[in-house]
Each structure stands twice: as structure tokens, then as C-alpha cells.
Amino acid sequence: MDEIVRAAMEKWPNVPDLYGWLALDGRGRFLLQGARVGNPAMEAFFSRNYDIDPAGRAFVQNGPQRVYVAFGQAPYLARRRDGGFSLHPGLHEGVAGSAWLTPEGEIYLSVEGRLALLDGPDIAPLVAAACRPDGMPAEEDDWQGLAEGRGMLRLRLPEGEVNLAPATHPLLVQQFGLQPTPEASG
């Protein structure tokens, strides 16, 4: 978090939270009242001050005001980097601990305990790195079974192998304790 944001929080501790103004699109970009944030400095500020609270609500700490962020698929988008993944928005990097395939064909990852949707351009290389639990290359039937909720595959990544299991989006949201459309806590 930016130091100027910390200072503003100390100076004005009781600014009310804001809901319904910010969202993330499927590529990890911020939307302000439905329009993409086009200012690179504002996008960078939002990313540096983005996090998830203990109630599973994504937010940007905008000075003394916490602005909650709605998301459709996941609070982060994972992009492949040397030795692991970077998460957007935010400044998190790490290795995947688990992976899931949904019936819709989306691949989700747990990167350092954070749920992230795998970015589209990174899907094909990971699919090519998939194998059966016995080490044989994954075939079309294996992928079909996984999409239908059966079986498991392994992703062979340079930093280690990761299980790829079937899941649904609602199950992952529940498992990670997330609120895709944040609301005020009781």
C-alpha cells in the first residue's frame, strides 16, 4: 500500500466505504462505473492499493476511503512468468499450488493462496504441459472427463507439478470465501 494512502487513513479514519463503483473485467482491468479505467497512473495506483479483506471482499484503498471491487470470475488474473505467475491487479507473484478446470473451460489457479483465473494467452502452454497422473500425455478424452467433473490431470510446470481437478465457479468462490459482489458486513 502506498505511504500516502496510509497517512490519509490515519488522518481521516472514519470515511465511509464505497460500494458499486469499481469492478474488474475478465482481463484483470478496472472498470469505473462500467467504463474501463484508461489512465495508466490511476490503474497503477489501484493495483498497488488492491487487496481482499477477511470477509472475502476485493477493495482498493483510495486514500482514507475503501472502495469495494466487484468481479465476475476471480479477484485476480494469473499471467505466466519465469518461475511462476504474476497476479493482476495487485503486486503478487508466486507459484501455483492447485489448479481447476470448470465445465466452461476456464482454468483457475491458487497462487500463494489467492484464487486467480488463468489469462487466455497462457492457457495453451499449460494445456500442452498437462499429463495424466501416470505421466502419460493428456488426451482429448481426459480433458472431456475433467470438464464433466471426472478425473484429474497434472500440469508439468518448470517450478513443479500441480494437480488440475474439476470444479465449478460457485464452488471455488465458496472454497476461497469470496464475495464477487461485495456488500457491507452486518
TIBA-888211 format. One record per residue (C-alpha): residue in one letter; y, z, x; residue number from 1; chain. Coordinates in Angstrom, 1 decimal, padded with zeros to 4 digits. Example, Ala and Ser with C-alpha at 12.3 -4.5 7.8 and 13.67 -1.06 7.14 Angstrom:
<recs>
+----+--------+--------+--------+-----+----+
! aa !      y !      z !      x !   i ! ch !
+----+--------+--------+--------+-----+----+
!  A ! -004.5 !  007.8 !  012.3 !   1 !  A !
!  S ! -001.1 !  007.1 !  013.7 !   2 !  A !
+----+--------+--------+--------+-----+----+
</recs>
This chain:
<recs>
+----+--------+--------+--------+-----+----+
! aa !      y !      z !      x !   i ! ch !
+----+--------+--------+--------+-----+----+
!  M !  000.0 !  000.0 !  000.0 !   1 !  A !
!  D !  003.5 ! -000.8 !  001.2 !   2 !  A !
!  E !  005.5 !  002.1 !  002.6 !   3 !  A !
!  I !  008.5 !  001.2 !  000.3 !   4 !  A !
!  V !  006.1 !  001.5 ! -002.7 !   5 !  A !
!  R !  005.0 !  005.0 ! -001.6 !   6 !  A !
!  A !  008.6 !  006.0 ! -001.2 !   7 !  A !
!  A !  009.6 !  004.8 ! -004.6 !   8 !  A !
!  M !  006.6 !  006.6 ! -006.2 !   9 !  A !
!  E !  007.8 !  009.9 ! -004.6 !  10 !  A !
!  K !  011.4 !  009.3 ! -005.7 !  11 !  A !
!  W !  010.6 !  008.4 ! -009.3 !  12 !  A !
!  P !  007.2 !  010.0 ! -010.1 !  13 !  A !
!  N !  007.3 !  009.7 ! -013.9 !  14 !  A !
!  V !  007.8 !  005.9 ! -014.5 !  15 !  A !
!  P !  005.5 !  004.8 ! -017.4 !  16 !  A !
!  D !  002.6 !  002.5 ! -016.8 !  17 !  A !
!  L !  002.8 ! -001.1 ! -018.0 !  18 !  A !
!  Y !  000.1 ! -003.0 ! -019.8 !  19 !  A !
!  G ! -000.3 ! -006.6 ! -020.9 !  20 !  A !
!  W !  002.0 ! -008.3 ! -018.3 !  21 !  A !
!  L ! -000.3 ! -009.2 ! -015.4 !  22 !  A !
!  A ! -003.7 ! -010.9 ! -015.3 !  23 !  A !
!  L ! -005.9 ! -012.6 ! -012.8 !  24 !  A !
!  D ! -007.3 ! -016.1 ! -013.3 !  25 !  A !
!  G ! -010.8 ! -017.2 ! -012.2 !  26 !  A !
!  R ! -009.5 ! -018.0 ! -008.7 !  27 !  A !
!  G ! -008.0 ! -014.6 ! -007.9 !  28 !  A !
!  R ! -004.4 ! -015.7 ! -008.6 !  29 !  A !
!  F ! -001.9 ! -013.6 ! -010.5 !  30 !  A !
!  L ! -000.6 ! -014.6 ! -013.9 !  31 !  A !
!  L !  002.7 ! -013.0 ! -015.2 !  32 !  A !
!  Q !  002.8 ! -013.3 ! -019.0 !  33 !  A !
!  G !  000.3 ! -016.2 ! -018.8 !  34 !  A !
!  A !  002.2 ! -018.2 ! -016.1 !  35 !  A !
!  R !  000.9 ! -018.4 ! -012.6 !  36 !  A !
!  V !  003.0 ! -016.5 ! -010.1 !  37 !  A !
!  G !  004.3 ! -019.3 ! -007.8 !  38 !  A !
!  N !  006.4 ! -017.2 ! -005.4 !  39 !  A !
!  P !  004.3 ! -016.7 ! -002.3 !  40 !  A !
!  A !  006.2 ! -013.5 ! -001.3 !  41 !  A !
!  M !  005.6 ! -012.0 ! -004.8 !  42 !  A !
!  E !  001.9 ! -013.0 ! -004.7 !  43 !  A !
!  A !  001.5 ! -011.4 ! -001.3 !  44 !  A !
!  F !  003.3 ! -008.2 ! -002.5 !  45 !  A !
!  F !  001.0 ! -008.0 ! -005.5 !  46 !  A !
!  S ! -002.1 ! -008.5 ! -003.3 !  47 !  A !
!  R ! -001.1 ! -005.8 ! -000.8 !  48 !  A !
!  N ! -000.5 ! -003.3 ! -003.6 !  49 !  A !
!  Y ! -003.5 ! -004.2 ! -005.7 !  50 !  A !
!  D ! -006.4 ! -001.7 ! -006.4 !  51 !  A !
!  I ! -008.7 ! -000.3 ! -009.0 !  52 !  A !
!  D ! -008.2 !  003.2 ! -010.4 !  53 !  A !
!  P ! -011.0 !  005.7 ! -011.0 !  54 !  A !
!  A ! -011.2 !  004.6 ! -014.7 !  55 !  A !
!  G ! -012.1 !  001.0 ! -013.6 !  56 !  A !
!  R ! -008.7 ! -000.5 ! -014.3 !  57 !  A !
!  A ! -007.2 ! -003.0 ! -011.9 !  58 !  A !
!  F ! -003.5 ! -002.5 ! -011.2 !  59 !  A !
!  V ! -000.6 ! -003.4 ! -008.9 !  60 !  A !
!  Q !  001.6 ! -000.5 ! -007.8 !  61 !  A !
!  N !  005.0 ! -002.1 ! -008.2 !  62 !  A !
!  G !  007.3 !  000.5 ! -006.8 !  63 !  A !
!  P !  007.1 !  003.6 ! -008.9 !  64 !  A !
!  Q !  005.5 !  001.7 ! -011.8 !  65 !  A !
!  R !  001.8 !  001.0 ! -012.1 !  66 !  A !
!  V !  001.3 ! -002.4 ! -013.7 !  67 !  A !
!  Y ! -002.3 ! -002.9 ! -015.0 !  68 !  A !
!  V ! -004.0 ! -006.2 ! -014.5 !  69 !  A !
!  A ! -006.4 ! -007.9 ! -016.9 !  70 !  A !
!  F ! -009.2 ! -010.0 ! -015.5 !  71 !  A !
!  G ! -011.7 ! -012.3 ! -017.2 !  72 !  A !
!  Q ! -014.7 ! -012.4 ! -014.8 !  73 !  A !
!  A ! -014.2 ! -009.9 ! -012.0 !  74 !  A !
!  P ! -011.4 ! -007.9 ! -010.4 !  75 !  A !
!  Y ! -011.9 ! -009.8 ! -007.1 !  76 !  A !
!  L ! -012.8 ! -013.3 ! -005.9 !  77 !  A !
!  A ! -015.1 ! -013.4 ! -002.8 !  78 !  A !
!  R ! -014.5 ! -016.1 ! -000.2 !  79 !  A !
!  R ! -016.9 ! -016.6 !  002.7 !  80 !  A !
!  R ! -015.5 ! -015.7 !  006.1 !  81 !  A !
!  D ! -017.1 ! -015.2 !  009.5 !  82 !  A !
!  G ! -019.4 ! -012.2 !  009.3 !  83 !  A !
!  G ! -018.9 ! -011.6 !  005.6 !  84 !  A !
!  F ! -016.4 ! -012.1 !  002.7 !  85 !  A !
!  S ! -012.8 ! -011.5 !  002.0 !  86 !  A !
!  L ! -011.7 ! -010.4 ! -001.4 !  87 !  A !
!  H ! -008.7 ! -011.7 ! -003.3 !  88 !  A !
!  P ! -006.4 ! -010.3 ! -004.4 !  89 !  A !
!  G ! -006.2 ! -007.4 ! -002.0 !  90 !  A !
!  L ! -006.8 ! -007.0 !  001.6 !  91 !  A !
!  H ! -010.5 ! -006.0 !  001.5 !  92 !  A !
!  E ! -013.2 ! -007.6 !  003.7 !  93 !  A !
!  G ! -016.8 ! -006.8 !  004.2 !  94 !  A !
!  V ! -020.4 ! -007.7 !  003.8 !  95 !  A !
!  A ! -022.3 ! -008.3 !  000.6 !  96 !  A !
!  G ! -024.8 ! -005.5 ! -000.4 !  97 !  A !
!  S ! -026.1 ! -007.2 ! -003.5 !  98 !  A !
!  A ! -025.8 ! -010.4 ! -005.5 !  99 !  A !
!  W ! -026.4 ! -011.5 ! -009.1 ! 100 !  A !
!  L ! -026.7 ! -014.8 ! -010.9 ! 101 !  A !
!  T ! -025.6 ! -014.9 ! -014.6 ! 102 !  A !
!  P ! -027.0 ! -017.3 ! -017.2 ! 103 !  A !
!  E ! -023.7 ! -019.1 ! -017.0 ! 104 !  A !
!  G ! -024.4 ! -019.9 ! -013.3 ! 105 !  A !
!  E ! -021.8 ! -017.6 ! -011.8 ! 106 !  A !
!  I ! -022.7 ! -015.7 ! -008.7 ! 107 !  A !
!  Y ! -021.3 ! -012.2 ! -008.3 ! 108 !  A !
!  L ! -021.4 ! -010.0 ! -005.2 ! 109 !  A !
!  S ! -021.0 ! -006.4 ! -004.4 ! 110 !  A !
!  V ! -018.8 ! -006.4 ! -001.3 ! 111 !  A !
!  E ! -018.3 ! -002.9 !  000.1 ! 112 !  A !
!  G ! -019.0 ! -001.6 ! -003.4 ! 113 !  A !
!  R ! -016.4 ! -003.9 ! -005.1 ! 114 !  A !
!  L ! -017.5 ! -006.4 ! -007.8 ! 115 !  A !
!  A ! -016.4 ! -010.0 ! -006.9 ! 116 !  A !
!  L ! -017.0 ! -013.4 ! -008.3 ! 117 !  A !
!  L ! -018.1 ! -015.9 ! -005.6 ! 118 !  A !
!  D ! -015.4 ! -018.6 ! -005.2 ! 119 !  A !
!  G ! -016.6 ! -022.1 ! -006.3 ! 120 !  A !
!  P ! -016.5 ! -023.8 ! -002.9 ! 121 !  A !
!  D ! -018.7 ! -021.1 ! -001.4 ! 122 !  A !
!  I ! -021.5 ! -021.4 ! -003.9 ! 123 !  A !
!  A ! -023.3 ! -024.5 ! -002.4 ! 124 !  A !
!  P ! -023.7 ! -023.0 !  001.1 ! 125 !  A !
!  L ! -025.1 ! -019.8 ! -000.4 ! 126 !  A !
!  V ! -027.5 ! -021.7 ! -002.7 ! 127 !  A !
!  A ! -028.7 ! -023.6 !  000.4 ! 128 !  A !
!  A ! -029.3 ! -020.2 !  002.1 ! 129 !  A !
!  A ! -031.5 ! -018.9 ! -000.8 ! 130 !  A !
!  C ! -035.2 ! -018.3 ! -000.4 ! 131 !  A !
!  R ! -038.0 ! -016.6 ! -002.3 ! 132 !  A !
!  P ! -039.0 ! -013.1 ! -001.5 ! 133 !  A !
!  D ! -041.9 ! -014.6 !  000.6 ! 134 !  A !
!  G ! -039.4 ! -016.5 !  002.7 ! 135 !  A !
!  M ! -040.1 ! -020.0 !  001.3 ! 136 !  A !
!  P ! -037.0 ! -022.0 !  000.3 ! 137 !  A !
!  A ! -035.9 ! -021.5 ! -003.3 ! 138 !  A !
!  E ! -036.7 ! -024.4 ! -005.6 ! 139 !  A !
!  E ! -035.3 ! -025.5 ! -009.0 ! 140 !  A !
!  D ! -037.9 ! -023.5 ! -011.0 ! 141 !  A !
!  D ! -036.9 ! -020.4 ! -009.1 ! 142 !  A !
!  W ! -033.2 ! -020.9 ! -010.0 ! 143 !  A !
!  Q ! -034.1 ! -021.7 ! -013.6 ! 144 !  A !
!  G ! -036.1 ! -018.5 ! -013.9 ! 145 !  A !
!  L ! -033.3 ! -016.4 ! -012.3 ! 146 !  A !
!  A ! -030.8 ! -017.9 ! -014.8 ! 147 !  A !
!  E ! -033.2 ! -016.9 ! -017.6 ! 148 !  A !
!  G ! -033.4 ! -013.4 ! -016.3 ! 149 !  A !
!  R ! -036.7 ! -013.6 ! -014.4 ! 150 !  A !
!  G ! -037.5 ! -013.1 ! -010.7 ! 151 !  A !
!  M ! -035.4 ! -012.5 ! -007.7 ! 152 !  A !
!  L ! -034.3 ! -014.6 ! -004.7 ! 153 !  A !
!  R ! -032.9 ! -013.7 ! -001.3 ! 154 !  A !
!  L ! -029.7 ! -015.0 !  000.3 ! 155 !  A !
!  R ! -030.1 ! -015.5 !  004.1 ! 156 !  A !
!  L ! -026.6 ! -014.8 !  005.5 ! 157 !  A !
!  P ! -025.7 ! -014.5 !  009.2 ! 158 !  A !
!  E ! -024.9 ! -010.8 !  008.7 ! 159 !  A !
!  G ! -028.3 ! -010.2 !  006.9 ! 160 !  A !
!  E ! -030.3 ! -010.9 !  003.8 ! 161 !  A !
!  V ! -029.1 ! -009.9 !  000.4 ! 162 !  A !
!  N ! -031.1 ! -009.7 ! -002.9 ! 163 !  A !
!  L ! -030.0 ! -012.1 ! -005.6 ! 164 !  A !
!  A ! -031.1 ! -010.8 ! -009.0 ! 165 !  A !
!  P ! -030.4 ! -011.9 ! -012.6 ! 166 !  A !
!  A ! -027.6 ! -010.1 ! -014.6 ! 167 !  A !
!  T ! -025.2 ! -010.7 ! -017.4 ! 168 !  A !
!  H ! -021.4 ! -010.3 ! -017.0 ! 169 !  A !
!  P ! -021.3 ! -007.4 ! -019.5 ! 170 !  A !
!  L ! -024.0 ! -005.6 ! -017.6 ! 171 !  A !
!  L ! -022.1 ! -005.9 ! -014.3 ! 172 !  A !
!  V ! -018.8 ! -004.8 ! -015.9 ! 173 !  A !
!  Q ! -020.7 ! -001.7 ! -017.2 ! 174 !  A !
!  Q ! -022.6 ! -001.1 ! -014.0 ! 175 !  A !
!  F ! -019.3 ! -001.1 ! -012.0 ! 176 !  A !
!  G ! -017.4 !  000.9 ! -014.6 ! 177 !  A !
!  L ! -014.7 ! -001.7 ! -015.0 ! 178 !  A !
!  Q ! -012.2 ! -002.3 ! -017.8 ! 179 !  A !
!  P ! -011.4 ! -006.1 ! -017.9 ! 180 !  A !
!  T ! -008.5 ! -005.5 ! -020.3 ! 181 !  A !
!  P ! -007.0 ! -002.2 ! -019.2 ! 182 !  A !
!  E ! -005.9 !  000.3 ! -021.8 ! 183 !  A !
!  A ! -004.2 !  003.7 ! -021.4 ! 184 !  A !
!  S ! -006.5 !  006.6 ! -020.7 ! 185 !  A !
!  G ! -006.9 !  009.1 ! -023.5 ! 186 !  A !
+----+--------+--------+--------+-----+----+
</recs>
